[in-house]
Amino acid sequence: MSSSAENRSMESLTCPVCGAPRRDLSLTRCDSCGADLTSVKAIEDFIESLLLDARNEIRNRRYPEARTKLEVASWMDQATASIAKLIGSEILENEHRYGEALDNYEEAREKRIAADKWGINLDEKITKMKEMLEVERAAKEHFNLALHRSREGFFAEAREELYKAADLASYLPEIYLLAAKVDLSLGSENAMYDDIMRFRQLKPEDTRGEQMMKELEHRKVTSRLQTDQVFFALCFMVFAVAVIVLIALIR
């Protein structure tokens, strides 16, 4: 019996002609009514190959390809959806969606899906997801504290809290957006640029990153204009003093 078949619903383990249980899933004929199950077996084998391929894609970090194959397998056989969902949980891990992954692993344990057949240790996964969620919670506490400190005007303290948050959960985009705003208040243009770029990398669809970049460019232009104004003012003062001295010498 194939590994995926062990986890399928009773409907998929019965003959579609007579409804009798299929005691040997490797056979291409029903051992009760003799119906030809070649096409059924071919579909089952193809679905299992999709699941195996998806598992290999995940191991090789080709997540979009894996997700596509899991979706096709689930569409072809609803009884396979639970297995596909379990295998796809590692994609959620990669996307730092630890809460969703934890729910899937706990659901698989509840349904008694043979996860070990797919190289997945449910107990280890559940423990790991809980640990990651705890780390993320601590990071969000530092972020919230930084938010409060920045609103109170304590930007240096806010920046320190954001460093701590980023050390714990560098994948949270909101950390870098707030850091960019704090950097702006501290006058740290280079740090602000780095934080904006990191935010845009993590959340490219969010237009706030682009708005912050425009604000940074505006600040740079304004700063250059102010510098030029100071320079020209000093030049004028030097010229005026030189003229006064020259007039005094002539007299």
Phi, psi and omega in degrees: 000135181289158183296321181289327181296330180296340184254359183283164178289165180298331181298319183284348180260012179245159179288128181290349181267305184255346179081003180285150178299140177267104185286330179234103185286353178278345182282149177261006175228146178291129181281003176254308183251351179079010180296145180284118182247023182301314181293322178297315180296321180296319179294317179298317179295321180294318179298316180295323178295325177297317180294317179295317179297319179298320178298318179292323178298321179294318179300327180267009177063029174259077189289320178299319179296319180296316181298320179299315182293324178292321178295319179295317180299318180293322180293322182287329182211106182299333180292342180271351187303321181295322179291315179299321179296319179296310181298320181290349180297332178289335173292319178299322177301314181297330179271007179063028177263067189293326180296316179294319179297319179299316178301318181294318180293320179292324177295319178296321178292323178295321181276358179059040175288135182285076185295331181297336177296338181252015178072027182243121177265105186299317181299316179294319180296315181297317178298316181296317181297321178295321178294318180294323178294326178292319177297317179296321178298317179296321179297319180292330176295316177296321179297314180297322178294320178297322179298315180295317182294324180291324179292333179274354178092006179266077189288324180296318178293322178298320181296321179296319179295324179291325174300316180296318179297317181293326178296327182275319185216078184290355182267358181274111186295329183298333179301316186282331176293315178294322179299321179297320179293321178294317178300322178299317179292330180274352181077020181264086186292320181295317179294322178298317179300314180299319181291321178297316180297322179293319178297316181293329177291320182281328184221069186296336182280349183275120184285350181296328178297317179294321179296320179294323179295321177295321179295321178295316179297319178298320180295320180295317179297315179298318180296320179293321179296319179295321178296317179297321180296317178296319181297313181294326178295319179294319178299319180295319180295317179297318179297317181296317179296319180298320179295316180298317180296318181297317178298319179297321180293322181294319180292000000 
